[in-house]
Amino acid sequence: MAGTFIGTVKHVSRPLPADKLEFGRVINEFESQYCRIDGNKTYANVDTLMAILVRGRLKDRRAHFEYYPNLQNLREIYQGRHFGNLIRSLPYEPIGKALLATAEGYIGMVNTSAEVGDLVYFLVGCVIPILLRRNLSGTLEVVGDCYIDQFDYEQALLGPFPEGSKVQMCHDLDDDPRLPSLPPEWKKQKPEGDEKLPYFRNMDTNEITKQDPRLSYDALIARGVKLETLYLT
């Protein structure tokens, strides 16, 4: 397995409770510690914290989902300390999850089995970061997925979007300005039946894959992405 390192967990919050007042306290405690400037490191702001609570499910980014909240409404509800309304506004159920901060200044959401010292990686073929833990044998075991808003669009592999870009979620990568054109031997095929994502055919070898060849290990290495070989148990 190959992946790129994102960060090391330095803090895991208490689990987010169903009680609205306790829910608010956990969020407030986390905000006071990690939505600020700490020395030379700038942690995320309140908007990032709100995006984490919904795991990026925002109308601002996914306009075709009418029932998703927009970021401004969430921010106003939170800053007004209406925690019951905040919980009801979330399309994703965060109760029982925990908030994390990494030593590198990222914040995110994980399951409660996360521990300080766990490692956050973005694995080739995955769409969100994965939390790993080194065991006594020296190999890594998967703890679970890890939502970090700063890596919601494969920034760990493709880098940031050009300044001034407005990002909207879609199933087609052709409009992603960070990607080059497909290699000439590859053709994208339209999805069939109930499939939503396209697939790719190599016209020389007749190989068929759902993974965009521009995101393969060799293609990423050629782009200069620092990938590590990871041994998972």
C-alpha positions as CSV (number, residue, x, y, z in Angstrom):
1,M,0.0,0.0,0.0
2,A,1.3,3.5,-0.8
3,G,0.3,6.8,0.8
4,T,1.5,10.2,1.8
5,F,1.9,11.4,5.3
6,I,-0.4,14.2,6.6
7,G,0.2,14.4,10.3
8,T,0.4,13.0,13.8
9,V,-2.5,13.2,16.2
10,K,-1.7,15.4,19.2
11,H,-5.2,15.8,20.7
12,V,-8.5,13.8,20.7
13,S,-11.6,15.4,22.2
14,R,-14.2,13.9,24.4
15,P,-16.9,12.0,22.3
16,L,-19.6,14.3,21.0
17,P,-22.7,13.7,23.2
18,A,-26.3,13.8,22.2
19,D,-27.1,16.3,25.0
20,K,-27.1,19.7,23.4
21,L,-25.4,21.6,26.2
22,E,-22.6,19.0,26.6
23,F,-22.3,18.9,22.8
24,G,-21.8,22.7,22.9
25,R,-19.2,22.4,25.6
26,V,-17.1,19.9,23.7
27,I,-17.2,22.1,20.6
28,N,-16.4,25.2,22.6
29,E,-13.4,23.5,24.4
30,F,-12.0,22.4,21.1
31,E,-12.5,25.8,19.4
32,S,-10.8,27.6,22.2
33,Q,-7.7,25.4,21.8
34,Y,-7.4,24.8,18.1
35,C,-9.2,27.5,16.2
36,R,-6.5,30.1,16.8
37,I,-2.9,30.9,16.2
38,D,-0.5,28.8,18.4
39,G,3.1,30.1,18.1
40,N,4.0,30.1,14.4
41,K,1.3,27.6,13.6
42,T,-2.2,28.8,12.5
43,Y,-4.9,26.3,13.3
44,A,-8.2,26.2,11.4
45,N,-11.0,28.8,11.9
46,V,-14.7,28.3,12.9
47,D,-15.7,27.8,9.3
48,T,-13.4,24.8,9.1
49,L,-14.8,23.4,12.4
50,M,-18.4,23.7,11.0
51,A,-17.4,21.9,7.8
52,I,-15.9,19.1,9.9
53,L,-19.1,18.6,11.8
54,V,-20.9,17.9,8.5
55,R,-17.9,16.1,6.9
56,G,-18.0,18.6,4.1
57,R,-21.7,18.1,3.3
58,L,-22.4,21.7,2.6
59,K,-24.7,23.3,0.0
60,D,-21.8,25.7,-0.8
61,R,-19.8,22.7,-2.2
62,R,-22.6,20.3,-3.3
63,A,-25.3,22.5,-4.7
64,H,-27.3,19.6,-6.0
65,F,-28.1,18.5,-2.5
66,E,-30.8,20.9,-1.5
67,Y,-31.1,19.6,2.1
68,Y,-27.5,20.3,3.0
69,P,-26.9,23.4,5.1
70,N,-24.8,26.3,4.0
71,L,-21.8,27.4,5.8
72,Q,-23.0,30.8,6.8
73,N,-26.2,29.4,8.5
74,L,-24.2,26.9,10.5
75,R,-21.7,29.6,11.6
76,E,-24.5,31.9,12.7
77,I,-26.3,29.1,14.6
78,Y,-23.0,28.1,16.3
79,Q,-22.0,31.6,17.2
80,G,-25.5,32.2,18.6
81,R,-24.9,29.2,20.9
82,H,-28.1,27.5,19.6
83,F,-26.6,24.0,20.0
84,G,-29.9,22.2,19.7
85,N,-30.6,23.8,16.4
86,L,-27.0,23.1,15.3
87,I,-27.4,19.4,16.0
88,R,-30.7,19.3,14.0
89,S,-29.1,21.2,11.1
90,L,-26.4,18.5,10.6
91,P,-27.1,16.1,7.7
92,Y,-24.4,13.8,9.1
93,E,-24.7,12.3,12.6
94,P,-21.6,13.3,14.6
95,I,-22.8,12.0,17.9
96,G,-20.2,9.5,19.4
97,K,-17.4,10.8,17.1
98,A,-14.5,12.8,18.4
99,L,-12.6,15.9,17.1
100,L,-8.9,15.7,16.6
101,A,-5.9,18.1,16.1
102,T,-2.6,17.1,14.6
103,A,0.8,18.5,15.5
104,E,0.9,20.0,12.0
105,G,-2.1,22.2,12.6
106,Y,-4.9,20.2,11.0
107,I,-8.2,19.5,12.7
108,G,-10.7,16.8,11.8
109,M,-13.2,14.2,13.0
110,V,-12.5,10.5,13.9
111,N,-14.1,7.6,15.7
112,T,-13.4,7.4,19.4
113,S,-10.8,4.7,19.1
114,A,-8.3,7.3,17.9
115,E,-5.3,8.0,20.2
116,V,-2.6,10.6,20.6
117,G,0.3,9.5,18.5
118,D,-1.8,7.9,15.7
119,L,-0.7,8.8,12.2
120,V,-2.9,10.4,9.5
121,Y,-2.1,9.2,5.9
122,F,-3.8,9.7,2.6
123,L,-3.6,6.3,0.8
124,V,-3.6,6.0,-3.0
125,G,-7.1,4.8,-4.1
126,C,-8.9,6.3,-1.0
127,V,-11.0,9.4,-1.1
128,I,-10.4,10.6,2.5
129,P,-7.5,10.3,5.0
130,I,-7.0,7.1,7.0
131,L,-5.9,6.9,10.6
132,L,-3.1,4.4,11.2
133,R,-1.3,3.1,14.3
134,R,2.1,1.5,14.5
135,N,2.0,-1.9,16.4
136,L,4.7,-3.8,18.3
137,S,5.8,-5.6,15.1
138,G,6.6,-2.3,13.4
139,T,3.8,-2.6,10.9
140,L,0.7,-0.3,10.7
141,E,-2.9,-1.2,11.5
142,V,-5.9,0.7,10.3
143,V,-7.8,2.6,13.1
144,G,-10.5,4.0,10.8
145,D,-11.2,6.8,8.4
146,C,-10.5,10.4,9.4
147,Y,-12.2,13.5,7.9
148,I,-10.0,16.5,7.6
149,D,-11.6,19.4,5.8
150,Q,-8.3,20.7,4.4
151,F,-8.0,17.4,2.4
152,D,-11.6,17.0,1.3
153,Y,-10.6,17.2,-2.4
154,E,-7.4,15.0,-2.5
155,Q,-5.2,18.0,-1.8
156,A,-2.7,15.6,-0.3
157,L,-2.1,14.0,-3.7
158,L,-3.0,16.8,-6.1
159,G,-2.1,19.9,-4.2
160,P,-4.2,23.0,-3.6
161,F,-6.6,24.5,-6.1
162,P,-5.5,27.6,-8.0
163,E,-6.2,30.8,-6.1
164,G,-9.7,32.1,-6.7
165,S,-11.2,28.7,-7.6
166,K,-14.7,27.9,-6.4
167,V,-15.0,24.2,-5.7
168,Q,-18.2,22.2,-6.4
169,M,-18.5,18.5,-5.9
170,C,-19.1,16.4,-9.1
171,H,-18.4,12.9,-10.4
172,D,-16.3,14.1,-13.3
173,L,-12.6,15.1,-12.8
174,D,-12.3,16.6,-16.3
175,D,-12.8,20.1,-14.9
176,D,-10.2,19.7,-12.1
177,P,-7.5,22.3,-13.0
178,R,-4.9,20.3,-11.1
179,L,-5.0,17.3,-13.4
180,P,-3.4,17.0,-16.8
181,S,-5.1,15.5,-19.9
182,L,-5.6,11.7,-20.0
183,P,-2.6,9.9,-21.5
184,P,-3.4,9.2,-25.2
185,E,-3.7,5.4,-24.7
186,W,-6.5,5.9,-22.1
187,K,-10.1,6.7,-22.9
188,K,-12.8,7.5,-20.4
189,Q,-16.1,5.5,-20.8
190,K,-19.5,6.7,-19.7
191,P,-21.0,4.8,-16.6
192,E,-23.4,2.1,-17.4
193,G,-26.6,1.1,-15.6
194,D,-26.8,2.3,-12.0
195,E,-23.1,3.3,-12.0
196,K,-22.5,7.0,-11.3
197,L,-18.7,7.1,-11.9
198,P,-17.0,6.7,-15.3
199,Y,-14.5,4.0,-15.9
200,F,-11.3,4.0,-18.0
201,R,-10.1,1.7,-20.8
202,N,-6.5,1.3,-22.0
203,M,-6.9,1.1,-25.8
204,D,-3.5,-0.6,-26.1
205,T,-4.0,-3.4,-23.5
206,N,-7.8,-3.3,-23.2
207,E,-7.3,-2.9,-19.4
208,I,-10.4,-1.5,-17.7
209,T,-10.3,0.3,-14.3
210,K,-12.4,2.6,-12.2
211,Q,-9.3,4.4,-11.0
212,D,-8.3,7.4,-13.0
213,P,-4.9,6.6,-14.5
214,R,-3.8,10.1,-13.6
215,L,-4.1,9.1,-10.0
216,S,-2.1,5.9,-10.2
217,Y,1.1,5.3,-8.2
218,D,3.4,5.9,-11.2
219,A,1.5,9.0,-12.3
220,L,1.7,10.5,-8.8
221,I,5.4,9.8,-8.5
222,A,5.9,11.5,-11.8
223,R,4.1,14.5,-10.4
224,G,6.5,14.7,-7.5
225,V,4.1,13.4,-4.8
226,K,6.1,11.9,-1.9
227,L,4.6,8.5,-1.5
228,E,5.7,6.0,1.1
229,T,5.3,2.2,0.9
230,L,3.2,1.2,4.0
231,Y,2.9,-2.3,5.4
232,L,-0.6,-2.8,6.9
233,T,-1.9,-5.6,9.1
